[in-house]
Amino acid sequence: MERAADRVVVPDVVGMPFHVGRDIAYDAGVSLANSDPDGPPIGAIAWPGLFYITSQRPSAGTEMYRWDSVVIEVVAHGDADLIARAPNPDKPPVDGAQAHPSIDSYVDATETGDGSASE
């Protein structure tokens, strides 16, 4: 049986704070869900406080029907460093790839227009 809902692509939300991942998932047309179908909604687990998403199922790039659920696991902020990993740990941070200017010359702001230094 074919469903009337259109298809959407699952975004990658692993490693993100829950509130950010939730918004990205919503914008993509999917909802986040607790891995325990008999448990509370995932929003009740990840509130209040800062929680990070440590896994998702199905994986990013999977096609599914709009508003189907992506099952996630979350951990509290204090535990996230032990479990969550950056998506591309081998790539430098965006800031690290920026050029930094070097000072090649200096301007003496104490000079007056006649070439002598002011006091």
MIVODO-214903 format. One record per residue: y, x, z of N, C-alpha, C in turn. Coordinates in steps of 0.05 Angstrom, whole numbers, plus 5000, padded with zeros to 4 digits. Atoms other than C-alpha are relative to their C-alpha. Layout:
N
@npy = Y	npx = X	npz = Z	capy = Y	capx = X	capz = Z	cpy = Y	cpx = X	cpz = Z
...
This chain:
119
@npy = 4976	npx = 5017	npz = 5000	capy = 5000	capx = 5000	capz = 5000	cpy = 5025	cpx = 5018	cpz = 5000
@npy = 4976	npx = 4984	npz = 5002	capy = 5067	capx = 5029	capz = 4979	cpy = 5022	cpx = 4988	cpz = 5017
@npy = 4978	npx = 5009	npz = 4983	capy = 5127	capx = 5025	capz = 5026	cpy = 5026	cpx = 4999	cpz = 4984
@npy = 4975	npx = 5004	npz = 5014	capy = 5196	capx = 5003	capz = 5004	cpy = 5020	cpx = 5022	cpz = 5007
@npy = 4981	npx = 4979	npz = 4991	capy = 5231	capx = 5060	capz = 5042	cpy = 5000	cpx = 5023	cpz = 4981
@npy = 4998	npx = 4976	npz = 5017	capy = 5256	capx = 5119	capz = 5003	cpy = 4989	cpx = 5024	cpz = 5015
@npy = 5012	npx = 4975	npz = 4988	capy = 5230	capx = 5190	capz = 5015	cpy = 5023	cpx = 5019	cpz = 5007
@npy = 4981	npx = 4980	npz = 4992	capy = 5269	capx = 5244	capz = 5052	cpy = 4986	cpx = 5025	cpz = 5007
@npy = 5012	npx = 4974	npz = 4994	capy = 5258	capx = 5317	capz = 5068	cpy = 5006	cpx = 5007	cpz = 5029
@npy = 4998	npx = 4993	npz = 4972	capy = 5245	capx = 5339	capz = 5140	cpy = 5016	cpx = 5026	cpz = 5003
@npy = 4984	npx = 4975	npz = 4995	capy = 5298	capx = 5389	capz = 5165	cpy = 4986	cpx = 5017	cpz = 5021
@npy = 5010	npx = 4982	npz = 4980	capy = 5283	capx = 5450	capz = 5207	cpy = 5017	cpx = 4998	cpz = 5025
@npy = 4984	npx = 5003	npz = 4975	capy = 5305	capx = 5435	capz = 5279	cpy = 4990	cpx = 5018	cpz = 5022
@npy = 5011	npx = 4982	npz = 4979	capy = 5263	capx = 5487	capz = 5317	cpy = 5020	cpx = 5021	cpz = 5008
@npy = 4981	npx = 4980	npz = 4990	capy = 5305	capx = 5532	capz = 5361	cpy = 5027	cpx = 4989	cpz = 5006
@npy = 4973	npx = 5012	npz = 4996	capy = 5364	capx = 5484	capz = 5364	cpy = 5001	cpx = 4985	cpz = 5026
@npy = 4997	npx = 5018	npz = 4978	capy = 5392	capx = 5448	capz = 5424	cpy = 4993	cpx = 4972	cpz = 4991
@npy = 5010	npx = 5026	npz = 5008	capy = 5363	capx = 5378	capz = 5425	cpy = 5022	cpx = 4983	cpz = 4987
@npy = 4979	npx = 5017	npz = 5010	capy = 5430	capx = 5344	capz = 5414	cpy = 5009	cpx = 5008	cpz = 4971
@npy = 4993	npx = 4991	npz = 5028	capy = 5444	capx = 5386	capz = 5351	cpy = 4977	cpx = 4992	cpz = 4981
@npy = 5023	npx = 5007	npz = 5016	capy = 5373	capx = 5376	capz = 5324	cpy = 4998	cpx = 4970	cpz = 4995
@npy = 5001	npx = 5030	npz = 5003	capy = 5377	capx = 5301	capz = 5336	cpy = 5020	cpx = 4992	cpz = 4979
@npy = 4979	npx = 5007	npz = 5020	capy = 5442	capx = 5297	capz = 5295	cpy = 4992	cpx = 5009	cpz = 4972
@npy = 5009	npx = 4990	npz = 5026	capy = 5413	capx = 5339	capz = 5239	cpy = 4978	cpx = 4983	cpz = 4989
@npy = 5022	npx = 5017	npz = 5008	capy = 5350	capx = 5297	capz = 5237	cpy = 5011	cpx = 4973	cpz = 4991
@npy = 4988	npx = 5026	npz = 5007	capy = 5392	capx = 5233	capz = 5236	cpy = 5013	cpx = 5002	cpz = 4972
@npy = 4986	npx = 4996	npz = 5026	capy = 5434	capx = 5260	capz = 5178	cpy = 4980	cpx = 5002	cpz = 4977
@npy = 5021	npx = 4997	npz = 5021	capy = 5369	capx = 5276	capz = 5140	cpy = 4984	cpx = 4975	cpz = 4996
@npy = 5014	npx = 5025	npz = 5003	capy = 5342	capx = 5206	capz = 5152	cpy = 4973	cpx = 4998	cpz = 5014
@npy = 5024	npx = 5002	npz = 4984	capy = 5287	capx = 5219	capz = 5203	cpy = 5008	cpx = 4998	cpz = 5029
@npy = 4995	npx = 5002	npz = 4972	capy = 5281	capx = 5207	capz = 5277	cpy = 4982	cpx = 5020	cpz = 5015
@npy = 5016	npx = 4982	npz = 4983	capy = 5256	capx = 5254	capz = 5332	cpy = 4985	cpx = 4984	cpz = 5020
@npy = 5017	npx = 5016	npz = 4982	capy = 5199	capx = 5231	capz = 5376	cpy = 4986	cpx = 5019	cpz = 5020
@npy = 5016	npx = 4987	npz = 4979	capy = 5162	capx = 5251	capz = 5439	cpy = 4971	cpx = 5005	cpz = 4989
@npy = 5028	npx = 4995	npz = 5009	capy = 5093	capx = 5283	capz = 5426	cpy = 4980	cpx = 4982	cpz = 5014
@npy = 5017	npx = 5019	npz = 4986	capy = 5064	capx = 5235	capz = 5477	cpy = 5008	cpx = 4972	cpz = 4993
@npy = 4993	npx = 5027	npz = 5009	capy = 5062	capx = 5166	capz = 5445	cpy = 5002	cpx = 4980	cpz = 5023
@npy = 4998	npx = 5018	npz = 4977	capy = 5053	capx = 5134	capz = 5513	cpy = 5022	cpx = 5008	cpz = 5020
@npy = 4979	npx = 4990	npz = 4983	capy = 5110	capx = 5174	capz = 5544	cpy = 5027	cpx = 4987	cpz = 4994
@npy = 4973	npx = 5011	npz = 5004	capy = 5184	capx = 5159	capz = 5548	cpy = 5011	cpx = 5010	cpz = 4973
@npy = 4987	npx = 4990	npz = 5024	capy = 5229	capx = 5166	capz = 5487	cpy = 5010	cpx = 5029	cpz = 5004
@npy = 4992	npx = 4972	npz = 4997	capy = 5248	capx = 5238	capz = 5472	cpy = 5028	cpx = 5003	cpz = 5010
@npy = 4972	npx = 4999	npz = 4990	capy = 5321	capx = 5223	capz = 5486	cpy = 5001	cpx = 4998	cpz = 5030
@npy = 5001	npx = 5002	npz = 4970	capy = 5302	capx = 5205	capz = 5558	cpy = 4990	cpx = 5025	cpz = 5012
@npy = 5011	npx = 4975	npz = 4989	capy = 5265	capx = 5270	capz = 5567	cpy = 5022	cpx = 5022	cpz = 4998
@npy = 4980	npx = 4979	npz = 5005	capy = 5322	capx = 5313	capz = 5539	cpy = 5028	cpx = 4993	cpz = 5009
@npy = 4974	npx = 5007	npz = 4989	capy = 5378	capx = 5281	capz = 5579	cpy = 4997	cpx = 4994	cpz = 5029
@npy = 4977	npx = 4983	npz = 5005	capy = 5416	capx = 5299	capz = 5620	cpy = 4991	cpx = 5030	cpz = 5000
@npy = 5005	npx = 4971	npz = 5000	capy = 5419	capx = 5374	capz = 5611	cpy = 4999	cpx = 5012	cpz = 4972
@npy = 5002	npx = 4985	npz = 5026	capy = 5410	capx = 5426	capz = 5556	cpy = 4971	cpx = 5006	cpz = 4995
@npy = 5028	npx = 4996	npz = 5007	capy = 5342	capx = 5425	capz = 5523	cpy = 4999	cpx = 5012	cpz = 4971
@npy = 5004	npx = 4988	npz = 5027	capy = 5318	capx = 5466	capz = 5463	cpy = 4974	cpx = 4991	cpz = 4988
@npy = 5024	npx = 5008	npz = 5014	capy = 5269	capx = 5444	capz = 5410	cpy = 4983	cpx = 5025	cpz = 4994
@npy = 5018	npx = 4977	npz = 5003	capy = 5209	capx = 5491	capz = 5409	cpy = 4979	cpx = 4997	cpz = 4978
@npy = 5019	npx = 5004	npz = 5022	capy = 5164	capx = 5459	capz = 5357	cpy = 5005	cpx = 4973	cpz = 4987
@npy = 4998	npx = 5026	npz = 5014	capy = 5162	capx = 5403	capz = 5306	cpy = 4976	cpx = 4995	cpz = 4983
@npy = 5022	npx = 5008	npz = 5017	capy = 5110	capx = 5365	capz = 5268	cpy = 5007	cpx = 4974	cpz = 4986
@npy = 5008	npx = 4980	npz = 5020	capy = 5111	capx = 5356	capz = 5208	cpy = 5021	cpx = 5022	cpz = 4998
@npy = 4983	npx = 4977	npz = 5003	capy = 5142	capx = 5422	capz = 5189	cpy = 5023	cpx = 4994	cpz = 4981
@npy = 4977	npx = 5002	npz = 5017	capy = 5209	capx = 5431	capz = 5154	cpy = 4992	cpx = 5001	cpz = 4971
@npy = 5006	npx = 5000	npz = 5028	capy = 5208	capx = 5416	capz = 5080	cpy = 4980	cpx = 4978	cpz = 4992
@npy = 5019	npx = 5021	npz = 5006	capy = 5155	capx = 5361	capz = 5086	cpy = 5015	cpx = 4975	cpz = 4991
@npy = 4988	npx = 5025	npz = 5009	capy = 5171	capx = 5297	capz = 5049	cpy = 4987	cpx = 4977	cpz = 5016
@npy = 5011	npx = 5023	npz = 4986	capy = 5164	capx = 5232	capz = 5089	cpy = 5019	cpx = 4976	cpz = 4995
@npy = 4983	npx = 5024	npz = 5004	capy = 5191	capx = 5161	capz = 5089	cpy = 5023	cpx = 5000	cpz = 5019
@npy = 4976	npx = 5002	npz = 4984	capy = 5261	capx = 5149	capz = 5115	cpy = 4995	cpx = 4986	cpz = 5026
@npy = 5002	npx = 5009	npz = 4972	capy = 5264	capx = 5138	capz = 5190	cpy = 4972	cpx = 5002	cpz = 5012
@npy = 5025	npx = 4993	npz = 4987	capy = 5193	capx = 5161	capz = 5202	cpy = 5006	cpx = 5021	cpz = 5022
@npy = 4995	npx = 4982	npz = 4978	capy = 5185	capx = 5204	capz = 5264	cpy = 4990	cpx = 5028	cpz = 4996
@npy = 5007	npx = 4972	npz = 4998	capy = 5184	capx = 5279	capz = 5271	cpy = 4995	cpx = 5006	cpz = 5029
@npy = 5008	npx = 4995	npz = 4973	capy = 5146	capx = 5297	capz = 5334	cpy = 5010	cpx = 5028	cpz = 5009
@npy = 4990	npx = 4974	npz = 4990	capy = 5180	capx = 5352	capz = 5375	cpy = 4992	cpx = 5005	cpz = 5029
@npy = 5003	npx = 4991	npz = 4972	capy = 5170	capx = 5391	capz = 5439	cpy = 5027	cpx = 5012	cpz = 5008
@npy = 4975	npx = 4989	npz = 4990	capy = 5230	capx = 5410	capz = 5482	cpy = 4995	cpx = 5014	cpz = 5027
@npy = 5000	npx = 4987	npz = 4974	capy = 5242	capx = 5457	capz = 5541	cpy = 5028	cpx = 5001	cpz = 5010
@npy = 4974	npx = 4998	npz = 4988	capy = 5299	capx = 5460	capz = 5590	cpy = 5012	cpx = 5027	cpz = 4994
@npy = 4985	npx = 4976	npz = 5007	capy = 5353	capx = 5512	capz = 5578	cpy = 4989	cpx = 5025	cpz = 5014
@npy = 5009	npx = 4977	npz = 4985	capy = 5327	capx = 5559	capz = 5632	cpy = 4974	cpx = 5011	cpz = 4990
@npy = 5026	npx = 4992	npz = 5010	capy = 5258	capx = 5562	capz = 5599	cpy = 5000	cpx = 5007	cpz = 4970
@npy = 5000	npx = 4997	npz = 5029	capy = 5280	capx = 5565	capz = 5526	cpy = 4998	cpx = 5028	cpz = 4990
@npy = 5001	npx = 4973	npz = 5010	capy = 5288	capx = 5640	capz = 5520	cpy = 4971	cpx = 5010	cpz = 4999
@npy = 5027	npx = 4991	npz = 5000	capy = 5214	capx = 5649	capz = 5535	cpy = 4983	cpx = 4989	cpz = 4977
@npy = 5016	npx = 5014	npz = 5019	capy = 5189	capx = 5600	capz = 5483	cpy = 5013	cpx = 4998	cpz = 4972
@npy = 4987	npx = 5004	npz = 5025	capy = 5241	capx = 5587	capz = 5429	cpy = 5005	cpx = 5027	cpz = 4986
@npy = 4995	npx = 4976	npz = 5016	capy = 5248	capx = 5638	capz = 5373	cpy = 5021	cpx = 4994	cpz = 4979
@npy = 4982	npx = 5003	npz = 5022	capy = 5302	capx = 5649	capz = 5322	cpy = 4985	cpx = 4995	cpz = 4974
@npy = 5014	npx = 5005	npz = 5025	capy = 5282	capx = 5622	capz = 5253	cpy = 4995	cpx = 5025	cpz = 4983
@npy = 5003	npx = 4976	npz = 5016	capy = 5293	capx = 5690	capz = 5219	cpy = 5008	cpx = 5024	cpz = 5016
@npy = 4992	npx = 4978	npz = 4982	capy = 5291	capx = 5745	capz = 5271	cpy = 5005	cpx = 5027	cpz = 4986
@npy = 4996	npx = 4975	npz = 5014	capy = 5290	capx = 5800	capz = 5218	cpy = 5028	cpx = 5002	cpz = 4986
@npy = 4974	npx = 5000	npz = 5013	capy = 5358	capx = 5780	capz = 5189	cpy = 5021	cpx = 5006	cpz = 5021
@npy = 4979	npx = 4995	npz = 4981	capy = 5421	capx = 5806	capz = 5222	cpy = 5016	cpx = 4975	cpz = 5005
@npy = 4983	npx = 5024	npz = 4995	capy = 5467	capx = 5755	capz = 5255	cpy = 5022	cpx = 4999	cpz = 4979
@npy = 4979	npx = 5003	npz = 5020	capy = 5520	capx = 5728	capz = 5209	cpy = 5024	cpx = 5017	cpz = 5006
@npy = 4978	npx = 4983	npz = 4992	capy = 5574	capx = 5764	capz = 5248	cpy = 4995	cpx = 5029	cpz = 4995
@npy = 5007	npx = 4971	npz = 5003	capy = 5538	capx = 5831	capz = 5243	cpy = 5003	cpx = 5010	cpz = 4972
@npy = 4998	npx = 4991	npz = 5027	capy = 5543	capx = 5833	capz = 5168	cpy = 5029	cpx = 5002	cpz = 4990
@npy = 4972	npx = 4999	npz = 5008	capy = 5619	capx = 5830	capz = 5167	cpy = 5011	cpx = 5028	cpz = 5000
@npy = 4987	npx = 4974	npz = 5001	capy = 5662	capx = 5889	capz = 5148	cpy = 5021	cpx = 5002	cpz = 5022
@npy = 4980	npx = 4995	npz = 4979	capy = 5706	capx = 5919	capz = 5202	cpy = 5021	cpx = 5019	cpz = 4989
@npy = 4979	npx = 4982	npz = 5011	capy = 5773	capx = 5949	capz = 5181	cpy = 5002	cpx = 5025	cpz = 5016
@npy = 4995	npx = 4975	npz = 4987	capy = 5787	capx = 6021	capz = 5197	cpy = 5029	cpx = 5007	cpz = 4996
@npy = 4972	npx = 4993	npz = 5001	capy = 5856	capx = 6049	capz = 5211	cpy = 5003	cpx = 5026	cpz = 4986
@npy = 4997	npx = 4976	npz = 5016	capy = 5874	capx = 6099	capz = 5157	cpy = 5028	cpx = 5012	cpz = 5004
@npy = 4973	npx = 4990	npz = 4996	capy = 5948	capx = 6106	capz = 5172	cpy = 5013	cpx = 4985	cpz = 5023
@npy = 4985	npx = 5012	npz = 4978	capy = 5997	capx = 6091	capz = 5227	cpy = 5029	cpx = 4998	cpz = 4992
@npy = 4971	npx = 5004	npz = 5004	capy = 6068	capx = 6065	capz = 5225	cpy = 5014	cpx = 5006	cpz = 5026
@npy = 4984	npx = 4994	npz = 4976	capy = 6117	capx = 6095	capz = 5274	cpy = 5023	cpx = 4980	cpz = 5002
@npy = 4981	npx = 5022	npz = 4997	capy = 6156	capx = 6034	capz = 5296	cpy = 5025	cpx = 5010	cpz = 5015
@npy = 4977	npx = 4990	npz = 4985	capy = 6204	capx = 6078	capz = 5336	cpy = 5020	cpx = 5013	cpz = 4982
@npy = 4981	npx = 4988	npz = 5018	capy = 6237	capx = 6107	capz = 5274	cpy = 5022	cpx = 4981	cpz = 4993
@npy = 4978	npx = 5017	npz = 5010	capy = 6306	capx = 6081	capz = 5254	cpy = 5002	cpx = 5004	cpz = 4970
@npy = 4997	npx = 4999	npz = 5029	capy = 6329	capx = 6072	capz = 5183	cpy = 5009	cpx = 5028	cpz = 4990
@npy = 4990	npx = 4974	npz = 5008	capy = 6361	capx = 6142	capz = 5182	cpy = 4980	cpx = 5023	cpz = 5003
@npy = 5021	npx = 4979	npz = 4997	capy = 6295	capx = 6179	capz = 5195	cpy = 4998	cpx = 5012	cpz = 5027
@npy = 5002	npx = 4989	npz = 4973	capy = 6309	capx = 6195	capz = 5268	cpy = 4987	cpx = 4979	cpz = 5018
@npy = 5014	npx = 5018	npz = 4981	capy = 6270	capx = 6166	capz = 5326	cpy = 5020	cpx = 4988	cpz = 5019
@npy = 4982	npx = 5014	npz = 4981	capy = 6304	capx = 6115	capz = 5370	cpy = 4989	cpx = 5005	cpz = 5028
@npy = 5008	npx = 4995	npz = 4972	capy = 6303	capx = 6124	capz = 5445	cpy = 5004	cpx = 4977	cpz = 5018
